Amino acid sequence: MGFLKTFLATLLAIMASLFFLFIIGVIMVVSSQRETEPYIRSGSVLEIKLGNTLPERPPQDPFSLLFSDPRHQPVTLSGLKENLEKAAVDDRIEGLWLKMNNISAPWPTLIALRNEMLAFREESGKFIYVTTDDIGFNESSYFLATAADSIFSPPETFFEFDGFFIQAIFFKDMLDKLGIQAQVFQAGDYKGAIEAFSRNDLSPENREQLQSIIDNVADLFLEAVSQRSGHDRSELDRMLNEAPFFTASAAAGAGFIDRLIYPEEMKERIEKTVLDLDHREMHTVPYHRYNRVSRSAAGLPRIRESYKIAVIHASGDIMPDLDSPGFTFLDEENITAGKLGEQLKEARENDDVKAIVLRINSPGGSGTTSDLIWHDLRKTAEVKPVIASFGPLAASGGYYIGMAADTIVASSHTITGSIGVFGMMLNARELLNEKMGVHYDAVTSHDQSLWISIDRPMSETGQQLLQGFVDDFYQVFIERVALSRNMTPEQVHKVAQGRVWTGSQALEAGLVDLIGDLDDAIAIAAEKAGIENYTIESYPKPKGLLELFSSPGQSQIKTRIAQSVAPSIVSDLDRFQPVIEMAKQERMAIITRLPFDFKIQ
């Protein structure tokens, strides 16, 4: 016994020592990343490399924040806006050098960044040069490039100019082959989310709304290209329809690129531009380094007031508070009534917070969860001004929660609306009984106890019950919108029925109040709160060390699995995981969600 006690005590001491050594290591890593403010020399050019993605704000994953190389952390929209604001007034910065290739980002994000680039040039008079590499430009990156003074490219790289598409995936034939029947219940002719399971192609209603969205994006892109290149719209349409081109040489020949140039020649060109501004030499400042330059060092005034505006980011699918490792493993980012409610409560009870901006980027999800969040937001709006800022997506359940705000601000190309409801049950009798040899039997207390079961089609009574539930919730949705927008239920129904709208179309339909970005929403919140000087308090806040140790490495695991199988299929199937998980947890799920995840390519 004495030996056992000594052994256990020694083991405990070793484990405690290792833990404290780990904590010390973490502190050293954090300390090493908190470098002093960098010295910026006169005649500098801010060098920014835009990667494939362009998130709105920095990652909240503590692993990324603590252990990754700052030079490899993603460039974000919020970081770009702040750096451009600093660089515009910083006398040491003479211009911007944007290096980009294929960018995959929502169009409202691209619009916001392009507007920031145009504002930088207009307000500062400084140059923006855009270059690409051996990957070349796609339409998204070239759209940004049209805001620059000059566009450069290596001569033999790619230039994508072939138009846009939205592609949907359908599973009906696969389900038929497996012996599974999708039993569909919906309210709204345009609610196409269910079509993936009940059709093999787009319905006329769904095709109509998607065509409208893709045409709006094409109009926006071609207007920017026309202004930059001098080609009128009819000429650009002819190029796209007859012989779209894919090389930088062809793009330069059409006047889309200013000069074909190799990387070492590009540096010499920028250096000449800076030397012509009476500097002895040119210096480049990387984005991650300029991040650490304070606003005051750049020449911006300090904000001394203690007033705050809370910006609460609500991103992902709207889900019940599921206690399901399987779900969190597949999708670590979602909106729940519990998580969002805690953030609203904290902001609501903080006397320094004078107004709240809810930044919504969500395709929707659970209808009942959306209603809980709507109620909590209404309660919050009775205490402080609440402004909804719609990001790239604020549709269906995303729109449902936003309409509880005092004012709704959307980007011109936000995907919103989709005021509709659907439910679905899968009947796998053929698969289970005939193909797998699996049979179910049960005893029940009443006739309808087993009205929902995967091994049989729903009874007529069950179908009527579920369709009635869907119709009733749709009516609640309509009434909530009517209350929020000062419309009659009949007026709402005309623009509802599950149809999706762009932000500009939603403004015409009376579903939003203003067209603008997050900064516009914050300005409205400050005006309604009666404050001029304020700081921004963002939610959710980054995770602490305790959360770091208790959180599973979901992102890393998901990435490794996705890399080991066909990535496109994993991505397509993953879109429907929230619907499947809600159905599993709730037995019967009423869904207010977009037709599918919009990806304009």
C-alpha positions in Angstrom: 0.0 0.0 0.0 2.9 2.3 0.8 4.4 1.7 -2.6 1.1 2.3 -4.3 0.6 5.6 -2.5 4.1 6.8 -3.4 3.7 5.7 -7.0 0.4 7.6 -7.4 1.8 10.7 -5.7 4.8 10.7 -8.0 2.6 10.2 -11.1 0.3 13.1 -10.0 3.4 15.3 -9.5 4.7 14.5 -12.9 1.3 15.2 -14.6 1.0 18.5 -12.7 4.5 19.5 -13.7 3.8 18.7 -17.4 0.6 20.7 -17.2 2.4 23.7 -15.8 5.2 23.4 -18.4 2.5 23.4 -21.1 0.9 26.5 -19.7 4.3 28.2 -19.5 4.9 27.2 -23.2 1.5 28.7 -24.2 2.3 31.9 -22.4 5.7 32.1 -24.2 4.0 31.6 -27.6 1.5 34.3 -26.9 4.2 36.6 -25.6 6.4 36.0 -28.7 3.5 37.1 -30.9 2.9 40.3 -29.0 5.7 42.2 -30.7 6.2 45.9 -30.2 4.7 48.3 -32.7 6.8 48.1 -35.9 8.8 51.0 -37.3 7.5 52.1 -40.7 9.9 54.0 -42.9 9.0 56.8 -45.3 8.5 55.7 -48.9 6.8 52.4 -47.9 4.2 50.5 -49.9 1.7 48.3 -48.1 1.8 44.8 -49.6 -1.4 42.7 -49.2 -1.7 39.1 -50.4 -5.4 38.1 -50.8 -5.9 34.4 -50.5 -8.6 32.1 -51.7 -11.1 33.1 -49.0 -12.0 36.4 -47.6 -13.7 36.0 -44.2 -15.4 39.0 -42.6 -13.4 38.8 -39.3 -10.4 37.0 -37.8 -10.8 33.3 -36.8 -12.0 32.8 -33.3 -10.3 29.4 -33.1 -7.7 29.7 -30.3 -5.5 27.1 -31.9 -5.2 29.4 -34.9 -4.7 32.5 -32.8 -2.1 31.0 -30.5 0.0 28.7 -32.6 -0.2 29.7 -36.3 2.3 32.0 -38.0 0.7 35.5 -38.1 2.0 35.7 -41.7 -0.2 32.8 -42.7 -3.4 33.9 -40.9 -6.2 34.8 -43.4 -6.6 38.4 -44.5 -10.1 39.5 -43.4 -12.5 42.1 -44.6 -12.5 43.9 -41.2 -8.7 43.9 -41.1 -8.5 45.2 -44.7 -10.9 48.0 -43.9 -8.9 49.1 -40.9 -5.5 48.9 -42.6 -6.8 50.8 -45.6 -8.2 53.5 -43.2 -4.8 53.8 -41.5 -2.8 53.7 -44.8 -4.9 56.5 -46.3 -3.7 59.0 -43.7 -0.3 57.5 -42.9 2.3 59.8 -44.5 4.8 56.9 -44.6 2.6 54.8 -46.9 2.7 55.9 -50.6 0.4 53.2 -52.0 -1.0 49.7 -52.0 0.3 46.6 -53.8 -2.5 44.0 -53.9 -1.4 40.5 -54.9 -4.3 38.2 -55.7 -5.4 35.2 -57.7 -8.6 33.2 -57.5 -10.8 34.5 -54.8 -13.9 32.7 -53.5 -16.0 35.1 -51.4 -19.6 36.2 -51.3 -20.5 39.1 -53.6 -21.5 41.5 -50.7 -18.0 41.0 -49.3 -16.4 41.7 -52.7 -18.6 44.8 -53.1 -17.6 46.1 -49.6 -13.9 45.6 -50.3 -14.1 47.2 -53.7 -15.9 50.2 -52.2 -13.1 50.5 -49.6 -10.5 50.5 -52.4 -12.3 53.2 -54.3 -12.6 55.3 -51.2 -8.9 54.8 -50.4 -7.9 56.2 -53.8 -10.4 59.1 -53.7 -9.6 60.2 -50.2 -5.8 59.7 -50.1 -4.8 60.2 -53.7 -2.4 57.2 -53.3 -2.0 54.5 -55.9 -3.3 50.9 -55.9 -1.5 48.4 -58.1 -3.0 44.9 -58.5 -0.9 41.9 -59.7 -1.6 38.2 -60.0 0.6 35.1 -60.3 0.8 31.8 -62.1 -2.8 31.1 -61.0 -4.3 34.2 -62.5 -7.5 36.1 -62.1 -11.0 34.7 -61.8 -14.1 37.0 -62.1 -14.2 37.7 -58.3 -10.6 38.8 -58.1 -10.8 40.8 -61.4 -14.0 42.6 -60.0 -11.8 43.8 -57.1 -9.0 44.7 -59.5 -11.2 47.1 -61.5 -11.0 49.5 -58.5 -7.2 49.8 -58.9 -5.1 52.4 -60.8 -3.3 49.7 -62.8 -3.7 45.9 -63.3 -0.7 43.7 -64.1 -0.3 40.0 -64.9 2.4 37.6 -66.1 1.9 37.0 -69.8 1.2 33.3 -69.8 -1.1 32.9 -66.8 -4.9 32.5 -66.7 -7.8 35.0 -66.9 -11.3 33.6 -66.3 -13.9 35.5 -68.2 -16.8 33.1 -69.0 -19.8 34.1 -67.0 -21.5 32.9 -63.8 -23.7 29.9 -62.7 -25.4 28.5 -59.6 -25.5 24.8 -59.6 -27.9 22.7 -57.5 -27.5 19.0 -56.6 -30.5 16.6 -56.6 -30.8 13.2 -54.9 -34.2 11.9 -56.0 -32.9 9.1 -58.4 -30.3 8.1 -55.8 -33.1 7.8 -53.2 -35.3 5.8 -55.6 -32.4 3.4 -56.2 -31.9 3.0 -52.5 -35.6 2.5 -51.9 -36.2 5.7 -50.0 -39.2 8.0 -50.6 -39.1 11.6 -49.6 -42.5 12.8 -48.2 -42.5 16.5 -48.7 -44.6 19.2 -46.9 -44.1 22.9 -47.8 -45.7 26.3 -47.7 -44.7 28.6 -50.5 -44.3 27.9 -54.2 -40.7 29.1 -54.2 -39.5 27.0 -51.2 -37.0 25.0 -53.2 -35.0 23.5 -50.4 -37.0 20.3 -50.6 -36.4 19.9 -54.4 -33.1 18.2 -53.8 -35.0 15.2 -52.5 -38.2 15.3 -54.6 -36.9 16.3 -58.1 -34.1 15.8 -60.5 -34.0 19.4 -61.8 -35.0 22.9 -60.9 -38.7 23.7 -60.7 -39.9 26.7 -62.8 -40.3 28.8 -59.7 -36.9 28.0 -58.3 -35.3 28.6 -61.7 -37.0 32.0 -61.9 -35.6 33.2 -58.6 -32.1 31.8 -59.2 -32.0 33.3 -62.7 -32.8 36.7 -61.2 -29.9 36.4 -58.7 -27.4 35.3 -61.3 -28.4 38.1 -63.6 -27.9 40.7 -60.8 -24.4 39.4 -60.2 -23.6 39.5 -63.9 -25.0 43.0 -64.2 -22.8 44.2 -61.3 -19.6 42.5 -62.6 -20.1 43.7 -66.2 -20.8 47.3 -65.2 -17.5 47.3 -63.3 -15.7 45.8 -66.3 -17.3 48.2 -68.7 -16.2 51.2 -66.7 -12.7 49.9 -66.4 -12.2 48.6 -70.0 -14.3 51.0 -72.0 -16.3 48.2 -73.6 -20.0 48.6 -73.6 -22.4 46.0 -72.2 -23.5 44.6 -75.5 -19.8 44.0 -76.5 -19.0 42.3 -73.3 -22.1 40.0 -73.7 -20.9 39.1 -77.2 -17.5 38.2 -75.9 -19.0 35.9 -73.2 -21.5 34.3 -75.5 -19.3 33.7 -78.5 -15.7 33.1 -77.4 -14.9 33.7 -73.7 -11.1 33.9 -73.1 -9.0 32.3 -70.5 -5.5 33.8 -70.8 -3.9 37.0 -69.6 -2.6 37.7 -73.1 -6.2 37.7 -74.5 -7.3 39.9 -71.6 -4.6 42.4 -72.2 -5.5 42.4 -75.9 -9.0 43.3 -74.9 -7.9 46.1 -72.6 -8.8 44.3 -69.4 -5.1 44.2 -68.1 -2.9 47.3 -68.4 0.4 45.5 -68.8 1.9 41.9 -69.0 4.8 41.8 -66.7 6.9 39.3 -64.8 7.2 39.5 -60.9 10.8 41.0 -60.8 9.8 43.6 -63.3 6.8 44.5 -61.3 8.9 45.3 -58.2 11.1 47.5 -60.3 8.0 49.4 -61.6 6.6 50.0 -58.1 10.1 51.1 -57.0 10.2 53.7 -59.8 6.8 55.0 -58.8 8.0 55.6 -55.3 11.3 57.1 -56.3 9.5 59.5 -58.6 7.7 60.7 -55.4 11.1 62.1 -54.1 12.1 59.1 -52.0 15.6 57.7 -51.9 14.4 54.1 -51.7 11.3 52.0 -51.7 10.2 49.7 -48.8 7.4 47.1 -48.7 5.4 46.6 -45.5 3.5 43.2 -45.3 -0.1 43.2 -44.2 0.5 41.2 -41.0 3.2 43.7 -40.0 1.1 46.8 -40.7 -1.7 45.1 -38.6 0.3 46.0 -35.5 0.5 49.7 -36.4 -1.8 51.6 -34.0 -4.4 54.1 -35.3 -2.7 56.9 -33.5 0.8 56.1 -35.0 -0.8 56.1 -38.5 -2.4 59.5 -37.8 -5.9 58.7 -36.9 -7.5 60.3 -33.8 -8.0 58.2 -30.7 -11.5 57.4 -29.5 -11.6 58.3 -25.8 -15.3 57.8 -25.1 -16.4 54.8 -23.0 -19.6 54.3 -25.0 -19.8 51.0 -26.9 -21.8 49.5 -29.8 -22.1 45.8 -29.6 -21.7 44.0 -32.9 -23.0 40.4 -32.5 -22.1 38.1 -35.3 -24.8 35.4 -36.0 -23.3 33.1 -38.6 -24.2 29.6 -39.8 -27.3 27.5 -39.7 -30.0 28.2 -37.0 -30.1 25.1 -34.9 -31.6 23.9 -31.6 -29.1 23.6 -28.7 -28.1 20.0 -29.7 -26.2 17.8 -27.3 -24.8 15.8 -30.2 -21.1 15.1 -30.8 -22.0 13.9 -34.3 -23.4 17.3 -35.2 -20.6 19.4 -33.7 -18.1 17.2 -35.5 -19.7 18.0 -38.8 -20.5 21.6 -38.4 -18.8 23.6 -35.6 -20.4 27.0 -36.5 -24.1 27.5 -36.0 -26.6 29.8 -34.4 -28.5 28.6 -31.3 -31.0 30.4 -29.1 -28.8 29.6 -26.1 -25.5 31.0 -27.5 -27.1 34.0 -29.1 -29.3 34.6 -26.0 -26.2 34.8 -23.8 -24.6 37.4 -26.0 -27.7 39.5 -26.2 -28.1 39.3 -22.4 -24.5 40.4 -21.9 -24.9 43.4 -24.3 -28.3 44.2 -23.0 -27.2 44.4 -19.4 -23.9 46.3 -20.1 -24.6 50.0 -19.3 -21.7 51.0 -21.5 -23.3 49.4 -24.6 -25.7 51.9 -26.0 -26.9 50.0 -29.1 -26.6 46.6 -30.7 -26.0 45.6 -34.3 -26.8 42.0 -35.2 -24.7 40.9 -38.1 -26.6 38.1 -39.8 -25.0 35.6 -42.2 -27.3 32.6 -42.2 -29.4 30.6 -44.7 -31.9 29.8 -41.9 -32.6 26.5 -40.2 -35.0 25.5 -37.4 -38.2 27.4 -37.4 -38.9 27.0 -33.7 -35.3 28.1 -32.8 -35.8 31.1 -35.1 -38.9 32.1 -33.2 -37.1 31.8 -29.8 -34.4 34.1 -31.1 -36.9 36.5 -32.6 -38.6 36.8 -29.2 -35.3 37.5 -27.4 -34.4 40.2 -30.0 -37.8 41.8 -29.5 -37.2 41.9 -25.8 -33.7 43.4 -26.3 -35.1 46.0 -28.7 -37.4 47.3 -25.9 -34.2 48.2 -23.9 -31.7 49.4 -26.5 -31.7 50.1 -30.3 -31.2 46.9 -32.3 -30.1 47.2 -35.9 -30.0 44.2 -38.2 -27.1 44.1 -40.7 -27.6 41.5 -43.4 -24.4 40.0 -44.7 -24.1 37.7 -47.8 -27.0 35.5 -46.6 -29.9 36.5 -44.4 -32.7 34.3 -45.7 -35.6 32.3 -44.4 -34.8 31.8 -40.7 -32.0 34.3 -41.1 -34.6 36.9 -42.2 -37.0 35.7 -39.5 -34.6 36.7 -36.7 -33.6 39.9 -38.4 -37.1 41.3 -38.7 -37.2 41.7 -34.9 -34.7 44.7 -35.2 -35.7 48.3 -35.3 -34.0 48.8 -38.7 -32.8 46.3 -41.3 -29.8 47.2 -43.5 -28.8 44.9 -46.4 -26.2 44.9 -49.1 -27.5 45.3 -52.6 -26.6 41.7 -53.3 -27.5 40.1 -50.0 -29.6 36.9 -50.5 -32.6 37.4 -48.3 -36.4 36.8 -48.1 -37.2 33.1 -48.6 -40.2 33.6 -46.3 -41.5 30.0 -46.3 -41.5 26.8 -44.5 -41.0 23.1 -45.3 -40.9 19.8 -43.5 -39.8 16.4 -44.8 -40.1 12.7 -43.7 -38.2 9.8 -45.3 -39.9 6.5 -45.9 -37.2 3.8 -46.1 -39.5 0.8 -46.1 -38.2 -0.6 -49.5 -34.6 -0.1 -48.5 -35.1 -1.7 -45.1 -37.5 -4.5 -45.9 -36.7 -5.6 -49.4 -33.0 -4.6 -49.9 -31.6 -5.0 -46.4 -33.9 -7.5 -44.9 -34.5 -5.3 -41.9 -38.0 -5.2 -40.3 -39.6 -3.2 -37.6 -42.5 -4.1 -35.3 -44.0 -2.2 -32.4 -46.7 -2.1 -29.8 -48.6 1.2 -29.3 -51.0 2.7 -26.8 -53.0 4.7 -29.4 -53.8 4.7 -33.1 -51.4 7.6 -33.9 -48.6 6.9 -31.5 -46.3 5.8 -34.4 -47.5 8.3 -37.0 -43.9 9.2 -37.7 -41.6 6.3 -38.5 -38.9 5.7 -41.1 -40.0 2.2 -41.9 -43.4 3.1 -43.4 -45.2 5.9 -45.3 -47.1 8.4 -43.3 -50.8 7.8 -42.8 -53.3 10.2 -44.4 -54.0 11.6 -40.9 -50.2 12.1 -40.3 -49.8 13.8 -43.6 -52.6 16.2 -42.8 -51.2 16.9 -39.4 -47.7 17.7 -40.7 -49.0 19.8 -43.6 -51.2 21.7 -41.1 -48.2 22.3 -38.9 -46.2 23.7 -41.8 -49.1 25.9 -42.9 -49.7 27.2 -39.4 -46.0 28.1 -39.0 -46.0 29.8 -42.4 -48.9 31.9 -41.2 -47.0 32.8 -38.1 -44.0 33.8 -40.2 -46.2 36.0 -42.4 -47.8 37.7 -39.4 -44.4 38.4 -37.8 -43.2 40.0 -41.1 -46.4 42.0 -41.3 -45.9 43.3 -37.8 -42.3 44.2 -38.4 -42.7 45.8 -41.8 -46.0 47.6 -41.4 -47.7 45.5 -44.0 -50.8 43.4 -44.2 -50.5 39.6 -44.2 -51.9 39.6 -47.7 -49.1 42.1 -48.9 -46.5 39.9 -47.3 -47.8 36.7 -48.9 -47.3 38.3 -52.3 -43.5 38.7 -51.7 -43.2 35.6 -49.5 -44.0 32.0 -50.6 -40.4 31.0 -50.1 -39.0 33.3 -52.8 -35.5 34.6 -52.4 -34.6 38.2 -53.3 -31.4 40.3 -53.6 -31.1 43.1 -51.1 -32.1 45.7 -53.8 -35.2 43.7 -54.7 -36.0 43.2 -51.0 -35.9 47.0 -50.6 -38.4 47.5 -53.4 -40.6 44.8 -51.8 -40.5 46.5 -48.4 -38.6 43.7 -46.7 -35.6 45.8 -45.7 -35.1 49.5 -44.8 -31.8 50.5 -46.4 -29.0 49.4 -48.6 -25.7 49.5 -46.9 -22.9 47.5 -45.2 -21.9 46.8 -41.6 -20.4 50.3 -41.2 -23.7 51.9 -42.3 -25.6 49.7 -39.7 -23.2 50.8 -37.0 -23.7 54.5 -37.9 -27.5 54.1 -37.7 -27.1 52.4 -34.3 -25.0 55.3 -33.0 -27.5 57.8 -34.3 -30.4 56.0 -32.7 -28.4 55.8 -29.4 -27.6 59.5 -29.6 -23.8 59.0 -29.4 -21.0 60.3 -31.7 -17.8 58.7 -30.2 -17.8 55.0 -29.4 -15.8 51.8 -29.7 -17.0 48.5 -31.1 -17.5 45.4 -28.8 -17.6 42.3 -31.0 -19.4 39.0 -30.1 -18.8 36.1 -29.8 -15.5 36.9 -28.1 -12.4 34.7 -28.8 -12.3 31.5 -26.7 -10.1 31.4 -23.6 -7.5 28.8 -22.7 -10.0 26.7 -20.7 -12.3 26.5 -23.8 -9.2 25.7 -25.9 -8.4 22.7 -23.8 -12.0 21.5 -23.7 -12.8 22.0 -27.4 -12.3 19.1 -29.8 -10.2 19.7 -32.9 -13.2 19.7 -35.1 -11.8 21.7 -37.9 -8.7 19.6 -38.3 -10.6 16.4 -38.2 -13.2 17.5 -40.7 -10.4 18.7 -43.1 -8.6 15.4 -42.9 -11.7 13.4 -43.6 -12.7 15.7 -46.5 -9.2 15.3 -48.0 -9.5 11.5 -48.0 -12.7 11.3 -50.0 -14.2 13.1 -53.0 -14.3 16.8 -51.8 -17.2 17.9 -54.0 -19.5 15.1 -52.8 -18.6 15.8 -49.2 -19.3 19.5 -49.6 -22.7 18.8 -51.3 -23.8 16.2 -48.7 -22.6 18.4 -45.9 -25.1 21.2 -46.9 -28.0 19.0 -45.8 -26.4 17.8 -42.5 -28.2 20.5 -40.5 -31.6 19.4 -41.9 -30.8 15.7 -41.2 -29.6 16.5 -37.7 -32.7 18.5 -36.8 -34.9 15.8 -38.0 -33.0 13.2 -35.9 -33.1 15.3 -32.8 -36.7 16.7 -33.1 -38.3 13.7 -34.8 -40.2 16.2 -36.9 -38.4 19.3 -38.0 -40.1 22.5 -39.3 -37.4 24.1 -41.4 -37.1 27.7 -42.6 -34.0 27.5 -44.7 -32.7 28.5 -48.2 -33.1 26.1 -51.1 -29.4 25.1 -50.8 -26.2 26.9 -50.1 -25.8 29.6 -52.8 -22.4 29.5 -54.4 -22.1 31.8 -57.4 -19.3 30.6 -59.7 
